[in-house]
């Protein structure tokens, strides 16, 4: 497939469109939209967020040393866009977009009630990169809507109707999976029809094996019987020969004695 080359640029798409809430030392809350957020580590669970130094949230997160990542559904697409283009210094984005907050459990910050999934984060390091600073944070608590969790405790993110962002546009996520982790190397389950066929084949093979074994035993028995019969015949023949030889010897001795007397 033919390709056109470009200079080095950010082309990682799509990305999650999330709302990040923070609180400064004076207790003021702010929210803004981030597309550059990602998983960094499993144990301990850690995420990264890239933020421009001039953003108000950069200041709040640095002061409070914490923030909350709120995953947005498609019904919040207007709020997500609005919080990304309006500044918190002059605008109350919570009021304008009808977003409400609940208190986080492990950090001093707010959790957006309208978002189906949220996780509390504690900042571990801030690395200046250039246009953005990279915040590395540990996830200390997660909040998930109960309607997304089944009776076995599995979280169904497909039911959350999460929002994605790609090259300047917002998209929903198709809830129908194309596959699951490891499906490319996973053995396919055997259908009942195939299982029945394999069972019958195995039974036939067993029958054939037993039949072959019986035939071999029968042939071995016949050969043994033939050898035994032949051996017996050979013994009888040898006995007859020995008897004949003995009679002949006695007759010769008798003739010899008669000649001597004469």
C-alpha positions as a LaTeX table, in Angstrom:
\begin{tabular}{lrrr}
\hline
Residue & $x$ (\AA) & $y$ (\AA) & $z$ (\AA) \\
\hline
Unk1 & 0.00 & 0.00 & 0.00 \\
Unk2 & 1.42 & 3.39 & $-1.04$ \\
Unk3 & 2.12 & 5.89 & 1.75 \\
Unk4 & 2.88 & 9.62 & 1.94 \\
Unk5 & 5.55 & 10.71 & 4.42 \\
Unk6 & 5.29 & 13.68 & 6.80 \\
Unk7 & 7.71 & 15.33 & 9.20 \\
Unk8 & 7.68 & 13.98 & 12.75 \\
Unk9 & 4.36 & 14.79 & 14.41 \\
Unk10 & 1.79 & 13.37 & 16.80 \\
Unk11 & $-0.43$ & 10.95 & 14.84 \\
Unk12 & $-1.48$ & 8.64 & 17.63 \\
Unk13 & $-5.23$ & 8.37 & 17.06 \\
Unk14 & $-7.81$ & 7.72 & 18.39 \\
Unk15 & $-7.29$ & 8.66 & 22.03 \\
Unk16 & $-9.66$ & 8.80 & 25.00 \\
Unk17 & $-11.33$ & 12.17 & 25.60 \\
Unk18 & $-11.37$ & 12.60 & 29.39 \\
Unk19 & $-12.33$ & 15.31 & 31.84 \\
Unk20 & $-9.71$ & 16.00 & 34.52 \\
Unk21 & $-10.75$ & 17.67 & 37.74 \\
Unk22 & $-8.38$ & 19.36 & 40.19 \\
Unk23 & $-8.45$ & 21.59 & 43.28 \\
Unk24 & $-6.00$ & 24.24 & 44.41 \\
Unk25 & $-4.90$ & 25.03 & 47.96 \\
Unk26 & $-7.73$ & 27.57 & 48.31 \\
Unk27 & $-10.32$ & 24.87 & 47.59 \\
Unk28 & $-11.25$ & 26.07 & 44.10 \\
Unk29 & $-12.19$ & 23.35 & 41.59 \\
Unk30 & $-11.43$ & 23.25 & 37.90 \\
Unk31 & $-12.09$ & 20.88 & 35.02 \\
Unk32 & $-10.49$ & 20.64 & 31.59 \\
Unk33 & $-10.38$ & 18.20 & 28.68 \\
Unk34 & $-7.36$ & 16.01 & 27.96 \\
Unk35 & $-6.66$ & 13.66 & 25.09 \\
Unk36 & $-3.05$ & 12.89 & 25.96 \\
Unk37 & $-3.54$ & 10.50 & 28.86 \\
Unk38 & $-2.28$ & 6.93 & 29.03 \\
Unk39 & $-1.44$ & 3.91 & 31.13 \\
Unk40 & 2.15 & 3.80 & 32.40 \\
Unk41 & 2.34 & 0.88 & 34.84 \\
Unk42 & 0.27 & $-1.96$ & 36.32 \\
Unk43 & 1.96 & $-2.51$ & 39.71 \\
Unk44 & 1.63 & 0.05 & 41.11 \\
Unk45 & $-1.16$ & 1.31 & 38.82 \\
Unk46 & 0.08 & 4.51 & 37.21 \\
Unk47 & $-1.02$ & 6.90 & 34.45 \\
Unk48 & 0.56 & 9.77 & 32.58 \\
Unk49 & $-1.03$ & 13.08 & 31.60 \\
Unk50 & 0.57 & 15.69 & 29.33 \\
Unk51 & $-0.44$ & 19.28 & 30.21 \\
Unk52 & 0.67 & 22.66 & 28.90 \\
Unk53 & 2.27 & 24.79 & 31.68 \\
Unk54 & 0.02 & 27.76 & 30.87 \\
Unk55 & $-3.19$ & 25.84 & 31.66 \\
Unk56 & $-4.95$ & 26.63 & 34.94 \\
Unk57 & $-5.24$ & 22.92 & 35.71 \\
Unk58 & $-1.45$ & 22.64 & 35.56 \\
Unk59 & $-1.28$ & 25.15 & 38.41 \\
Unk60 & $-4.05$ & 23.43 & 40.44 \\
Unk61 & $-2.64$ & 19.93 & 40.03 \\
Unk62 & 0.85 & 21.08 & 40.95 \\
Unk63 & $-0.49$ & 22.76 & 44.10 \\
Unk64 & $-2.79$ & 19.95 & 45.20 \\
Unk65 & $-0.44$ & 17.21 & 44.00 \\
Unk66 & $-3.47$ & 15.20 & 42.82 \\
Unk67 & $-6.27$ & 15.02 & 40.24 \\
Unk68 & $-9.17$ & 12.84 & 39.06 \\
Unk69 & $-9.47$ & 11.33 & 35.57 \\
Unk70 & $-13.18$ & 11.18 & 34.61 \\
Unk71 & $-14.06$ & 9.03 & 31.58 \\
Unk72 & $-16.83$ & 10.66 & 29.56 \\
Unk73 & $-19.73$ & 9.02 & 27.71 \\
Unk74 & $-20.93$ & 10.18 & 24.29 \\
Unk75 & $-23.83$ & 12.07 & 25.89 \\
Unk76 & $-21.23$ & 14.40 & 27.43 \\
Unk77 & $-19.57$ & 15.26 & 24.12 \\
Unk78 & $-20.66$ & 18.92 & 24.27 \\
Unk79 & $-19.33$ & 19.29 & 27.82 \\
Unk80 & $-16.06$ & 17.61 & 26.83 \\
Unk81 & $-15.57$ & 20.01 & 23.93 \\
Unk82 & $-16.61$ & 23.05 & 25.98 \\
Unk83 & $-14.22$ & 22.25 & 28.83 \\
Unk84 & $-11.41$ & 21.96 & 26.30 \\
Unk85 & $-11.89$ & 25.35 & 24.66 \\
Unk86 & $-13.00$ & 27.51 & 27.63 \\
Unk87 & $-10.63$ & 28.68 & 30.34 \\
Unk88 & $-11.32$ & 28.19 & 34.04 \\
Unk89 & $-10.03$ & 31.63 & 35.06 \\
Unk90 & $-13.06$ & 33.42 & 33.58 \\
Unk91 & $-15.65$ & 30.66 & 33.21 \\
Unk92 & $-17.48$ & 28.36 & 35.63 \\
Unk93 & $-17.46$ & 25.29 & 33.41 \\
Unk94 & $-19.23$ & 23.11 & 35.99 \\
Unk95 & $-22.21$ & 25.47 & 36.06 \\
Unk96 & $-22.29$ & 26.05 & 32.30 \\
Unk97 & $-22.30$ & 22.32 & 31.49 \\
Unk98 & $-24.43$ & 21.18 & 34.48 \\
Unk99 & $-21.62$ & 19.05 & 35.89 \\
Unk100 & $-21.84$ & 18.10 & 39.57 \\
Unk101 & $-19.14$ & 16.86 & 41.94 \\
Unk102 & $-18.80$ & 14.35 & 44.75 \\
Unk103 & $-15.82$ & 14.26 & 47.08 \\
Unk104 & $-13.01$ & 11.87 & 46.31 \\
Unk105 & $-12.10$ & 9.32 & 48.99 \\
Unk106 & $-8.30$ & 9.33 & 49.00 \\
Unk107 & $-7.45$ & 12.83 & 47.75 \\
Unk108 & $-8.72$ & 16.40 & 48.12 \\
Unk109 & $-10.55$ & 16.70 & 44.81 \\
Unk110 & $-13.96$ & 16.33 & 43.15 \\
Unk111 & $-15.33$ & 13.41 & 41.11 \\
Unk112 & $-17.79$ & 14.20 & 38.27 \\
Unk113 & $-21.06$ & 12.39 & 38.98 \\
Unk114 & $-22.16$ & 12.36 & 35.34 \\
Unk115 & $-19.11$ & 10.31 & 34.22 \\
Unk116 & $-19.49$ & 6.51 & 34.45 \\
Unk117 & $-15.88$ & 5.83 & 35.44 \\
Unk118 & $-13.35$ & 7.91 & 37.40 \\
Unk119 & $-10.07$ & 7.30 & 39.18 \\
Unk120 & $-8.23$ & 9.30 & 41.81 \\
Unk121 & $-4.55$ & 9.99 & 41.18 \\
Unk122 & $-1.61$ & 11.18 & 43.29 \\
Unk123 & 1.22 & 12.92 & 41.43 \\
Unk124 & 4.61 & 11.18 & 41.68 \\
Unk125 & 6.67 & 13.31 & 39.30 \\
Unk126 & 6.48 & 16.17 & 36.80 \\
Unk127 & 8.81 & 16.09 & 33.80 \\
Unk128 & 9.17 & 19.13 & 31.50 \\
Unk129 & 9.21 & 17.94 & 27.89 \\
Unk130 & 8.79 & 21.08 & 25.79 \\
Unk131 & 5.32 & 22.30 & 24.89 \\
Unk132 & 3.91 & 20.00 & 27.62 \\
Unk133 & 4.89 & 18.75 & 31.06 \\
Unk134 & 4.40 & 15.06 & 31.75 \\
Unk135 & 2.64 & 14.24 & 35.02 \\
Unk136 & 3.22 & 10.70 & 36.30 \\
Unk137 & 0.62 & 9.72 & 38.89 \\
Unk138 & $-0.43$ & 6.67 & 40.88 \\
Unk139 & $-4.06$ & 5.55 & 40.80 \\
Unk140 & $-5.22$ & 5.20 & 44.42 \\
Unk141 & $-8.99$ & 4.70 & 44.01 \\
Unk142 & $-11.43$ & 3.88 & 41.19 \\
Unk143 & $-15.14$ & 4.69 & 40.89 \\
Unk144 & $-17.37$ & 2.69 & 38.51 \\
Unk145 & $-21.14$ & 2.97 & 37.98 \\
Unk146 & $-22.82$ & $-0.11$ & 39.42 \\
Unk147 & $-24.87$ & $-0.67$ & 36.27 \\
Unk148 & $-21.64$ & $-1.47$ & 34.42 \\
Unk149 & $-20.76$ & $-4.35$ & 36.76 \\
Unk150 & $-22.38$ & $-7.78$ & 36.33 \\
Unk151 & $-23.16$ & $-10.37$ & 39.00 \\
Unk152 & $-19.68$ & $-11.90$ & 38.59 \\
Unk153 & $-17.94$ & $-8.59$ & 39.19 \\
Unk154 & $-16.87$ & $-8.01$ & 35.58 \\
Unk155 & $-16.83$ & $-4.41$ & 34.41 \\
Unk156 & $-18.52$ & $-3.91$ & 31.01 \\
Unk157 & $-16.87$ & $-0.82$ & 29.58 \\
Unk158 & $-18.77$ & $-1.45$ & 26.34 \\
Unk159 & $-21.96$ & $-0.42$ & 28.18 \\
Unk160 & $-20.40$ & 2.88 & 29.27 \\
Unk161 & $-20.58$ & 4.26 & 25.70 \\
Unk162 & $-17.21$ & 5.97 & 26.16 \\
Unk163 & $-16.05$ & 8.88 & 24.04 \\
Unk164 & $-12.96$ & 8.92 & 21.80 \\
Unk165 & $-11.12$ & 11.72 & 20.02 \\
Unk166 & $-9.39$ & 11.42 & 16.65 \\
Unk167 & $-7.70$ & 14.18 & 14.68 \\
Unk168 & $-10.04$ & 16.96 & 15.80 \\
Unk169 & $-13.27$ & 14.94 & 15.91 \\
Unk170 & $-15.24$ & 13.03 & 18.54 \\
Unk171 & $-16.42$ & 9.47 & 18.08 \\
Unk172 & $-18.30$ & 6.82 & 19.99 \\
Unk173 & $-16.87$ & 3.33 & 20.38 \\
Unk174 & $-18.49$ & 0.38 & 18.62 \\
Unk175 & $-19.64$ & $-1.92$ & 21.46 \\
Unk176 & $-19.31$ & $-5.05$ & 19.29 \\
Unk177 & $-15.87$ & $-6.59$ & 19.88 \\
Unk178 & $-13.73$ & $-7.77$ & 16.96 \\
Unk179 & $-11.89$ & $-10.21$ & 19.20 \\
Unk180 & $-10.58$ & $-10.65$ & 22.73 \\
Unk181 & $-7.08$ & $-10.70$ & 24.21 \\
Unk182 & $-5.23$ & $-13.83$ & 23.05 \\
Unk183 & $-7.94$ & $-14.97$ & 20.60 \\
Unk184 & $-5.41$ & $-15.23$ & 17.74 \\
Unk185 & $-3.62$ & $-18.14$ & 19.44 \\
Unk186 & $-6.49$ & $-19.59$ & 21.45 \\
Unk187 & $-7.67$ & $-23.07$ & 20.46 \\
Unk188 & $-11.15$ & $-23.04$ & 18.98 \\
Unk189 & $-13.79$ & $-24.89$ & 21.00 \\
Unk190 & $-14.94$ & $-28.19$ & 19.45 \\
Unk191 & $-18.59$ & $-28.27$ & 18.39 \\
Unk192 & $-20.86$ & $-31.07$ & 19.62 \\
Unk193 & $-21.03$ & $-32.50$ & 16.11 \\
Unk194 & $-17.25$ & $-32.60$ & 15.85 \\
Unk195 & $-16.97$ & $-34.04$ & 19.36 \\
Unk196 & $-19.42$ & $-36.82$ & 18.50 \\
Unk197 & $-17.49$ & $-37.58$ & 15.29 \\
Unk198 & $-14.19$ & $-37.75$ & 17.19 \\
Unk199 & $-15.74$ & $-40.00$ & 19.82 \\
Unk200 & $-17.06$ & $-42.41$ & 17.17 \\
Unk201 & $-13.69$ & $-42.38$ & 15.38 \\
Unk202 & $-11.88$ & $-43.16$ & 18.61 \\
Unk203 & $-14.30$ & $-46.02$ & 19.31 \\
Unk204 & $-13.79$ & $-47.46$ & 15.81 \\
Unk205 & $-10.03$ & $-47.22$ & 16.21 \\
Unk206 & $-10.27$ & $-49.06$ & 19.52 \\
Unk207 & $-12.41$ & $-51.80$ & 17.96 \\
Unk208 & $-10.01$ & $-52.17$ & 15.03 \\
Unk209 & $-7.05$ & $-52.30$ & 17.40 \\
Unk210 & $-8.68$ & $-55.01$ & 19.52 \\
Unk211 & $-9.59$ & $-57.00$ & 16.38 \\
Unk212 & $-6.03$ & $-56.78$ & 15.08 \\
Unk213 & $-4.69$ & $-57.88$ & 18.45 \\
Unk214 & $-7.03$ & $-60.90$ & 18.50 \\
Unk215 & $-5.99$ & $-61.85$ & 14.95 \\
Unk216 & $-2.33$ & $-61.65$ & 15.90 \\
Unk217 & $-2.92$ & $-63.82$ & 18.97 \\
Unk218 & $-4.88$ & $-66.34$ & 16.87 \\
Unk219 & $-2.14$ & $-66.52$ & 14.24 \\
Unk220 & 0.49 & $-66.89$ & 16.95 \\
Unk221 & $-1.51$ & $-69.72$ & 18.54 \\
Unk222 & $-1.90$ & $-71.49$ & 15.19 \\
Unk223 & 1.80 & $-71.18$ & 14.42 \\
Unk224 & 2.67 & $-72.50$ & 17.88 \\
Unk225 & 0.28 & $-75.43$ & 17.38 \\
Unk226 & 1.83 & $-76.22$ & 14.00 \\
Unk227 & 5.32 & $-76.11$ & 15.46 \\
Unk228 & 4.26 & $-78.35$ & 18.35 \\
Unk229 & 2.60 & $-80.83$ & 15.97 \\
Unk230 & 5.64 & $-80.89$ & 13.71 \\
Unk231 & 7.93 & $-81.43$ & 16.70 \\
Unk232 & 5.77 & $-84.35$ & 17.86 \\
Unk233 & 5.83 & $-85.88$ & 14.37 \\
Unk234 & 9.58 & $-85.48$ & 14.23 \\
Unk235 & 9.90 & $-87.28$ & 17.58 \\
Unk236 & 7.67 & $-90.15$ & 16.38 \\
Unk237 & 9.68 & $-90.50$ & 13.20 \\
Unk238 & 12.92 & $-90.50$ & 15.15 \\
Unk239 & 11.53 & $-93.18$ & 17.50 \\
Unk240 & 10.54 & $-95.36$ & 14.56 \\
Unk241 & 13.97 & $-94.95$ & 13.00 \\
Unk242 & 15.66 & $-95.83$ & 16.29 \\
Unk243 & 13.43 & $-98.95$ & 16.69 \\
Unk244 & 14.16 & $-100.09$ & 13.15 \\
Unk245 & 17.87 & $-99.53$ & 13.67 \\
Unk246 & 17.77 & $-101.52$ & 16.94 \\
Unk247 & 16.02 & $-104.51$ & 15.25 \\
Unk248 & 18.53 & $-104.45$ & 12.43 \\
Unk249 & 21.43 & $-104.48$ & 14.88 \\
Unk250 & 20.01 & $-107.49$ & 16.80 \\
Unk251 & 19.48 & $-109.45$ & 13.56 \\
Unk252 & 23.07 & $-108.80$ & 12.49 \\
Unk253 & 24.38 & $-110.02$ & 15.86 \\
Unk254 & 22.28 & $-113.22$ & 15.60 \\
Unk255 & 23.68 & $-113.97$ & 12.10 \\
Unk256 & 27.22 & $-113.42$ & 13.36 \\
Unk257 & 26.77 & $-115.98$ & 16.18 \\
Unk258 & 25.45 & $-118.63$ & 13.75 \\
Unk259 & 28.53 & $-118.26$ & 11.53 \\
Unk260 & 30.80 & $-118.66$ & 14.53 \\
Unk261 & 29.19 & $-122.02$ & 15.55 \\
Unk262 & 29.63 & $-123.41$ & 12.04 \\
\hline
\end{tabular}
